[in-house]
Amino acid sequence: MRTALVLAALACSTLPFVASAQDPDRVWDQGSIWSVSYVETKPGQFNAYIKDLSNVWRRYLDAQKKDGLVLSYRILNVDAPRDNEPDLILLIEFKDWAAYGTGVEYFEKQAVALQGSIEASLQSNVDRAALRTLRGGVTAQEIKFKN
């Protein structure tokens, strides 16, 4: 009896999602996944951080694009940030949630291929902390209008 009640409650709780998926009047579809990171470069480290992004971040993302996981990536430079606000916004567009959630084994292989070892990859993460402060981020799914 208890199991039946739990299953009934679960079924009812998913009705709005099922209904919206079947709504003929819905004017939108789900799109790609965007990972957005807010970065504040440390004083005097802007160029060094951009160079690091070009050397490491970009190579990782280009490899992920080649493997069909990442569709695009961008860097936005914030105009006139205030103290403790990001001066860069890093955007990565993933194909779908599965691509976004690629397992650790994939990234370990990338670390070895692109930086020689997992240890070198971890050290570059530590070294990067001298160049910037992470100010948060968000992951969201794009909504696309139907015709």
N, C-alpha and C positions, 0 to 999 in steps of 0.2 A: 504494500500500500504506500509506504513512504517513498519507495523508488518511483512509483507511478506519479505521485504528487510532484516530486522533483523534476521528472521528465516533462510533466504538463506545464510546470512553471517555466522551465527552460524553453519549451516550444512557444509559449506565449510571449516570452521576452524577445524572441527573435522575429516575431511577426512584423514589426515595423521595418526591419531590414529586408525581409523577403518581399514585403509589399512595395517598398521603394525600388527594389530591383525589378519588379514587374510592372511598375507604374508607366502606362503608355504616355502620360503627359510629362514625364521627367525629361527635362531639356538638357541634361548633362550626362557625361560619362566620366568614369575615373580615369585619370591619366597616370603619368609617371610619378616616382617618389623623389622628393627633393630633400636633401640634407643640407642644412644651412648652419654655418659656424660663424660666430662673431669673434673677431680677433683684435686685440689692442697691441700694436707693436710697441716695444719698449723704446724709450728715447734714444735716438741715434741708430736704431736697428732696423728701420723700415727697409732699406735696400738689401741688407743682409738677409732679412726674412723673406723678401721676394725672391732673392737668389736661391735660398733654401727650398722654397716652394717650387721653383723652376727645376731644381736638381732632383728633388725627392718626390714631393707630392705629385707633381706633373707626370713623372715617370710611372708612378703607381697607377694613376688614373688613366694614362694612355694604355697601359697594359690591360686594365679593366675594360676600357673601351674596345680594345682588340678582342677580348674574350666575350663581348656582348653584354656585360653587366652594367656599365656606365654609358649613358647616352651623350652626356655633355658635362662640362664643368666651367665655372666662371669665377673670377675674382672681381669684387666691386670695391672701389676705394671711396670711403665715406667722406663727404665734404664737411669740413669743420666739426669734427667730433669734439665733445666736451671731455673734461677729465674723467678717466675711468670708463670711457665709452669706446666701442670698437672703431678702428679706422679702416678695417678691412672686413668684408663679408665674403666667405668662401661658400660657393654653391656647387653641389654635386647632384646631377640628375641620374637616378637609377632607373633601369628598365621597369622594374616592378618590385614588390616586397621581397620576393625570393632573391633577386639580385642584391637588394640592400642587406639581406640577412645571410650573405655568403659566409660559410663556416671559416673557422680559424685556420684550418689546414690550408685553404687557398692562400690566405695572407702570409702564412709561414713560408710557403713555396715562393710567393712574390718577394718576401724579404730576402731569401737566399739568392734568388735570381737577380734582384736589383741592387742589393747592398752587400752581398757576399755571405751574410749570416744573420740569424735572428738576433744575435747579440749586437751586431753593428746597427741593426734597425732600432733596437731598444735604446742604444746609446744615442742615436741621432734624435730620438724623441726627448731624451734627457737634455741634450745640447740645445734643442729648439726652445726649451723653456727660458733660456737666457735672451731670446730674441723677442718673445711675445708672451702675452697673457690671454688665455681663453676667457671670453666674456659670455659664454653660453651658446646656445644654439637651439635648433628645432628641426624636427623631421616631419614632413607633411606630404600628403598626396594631392597632386594637381587635379583640379576639376576642369573639364573641357566641355564647352557648350556643344551640343549637337547642332548640326546645320542651323 
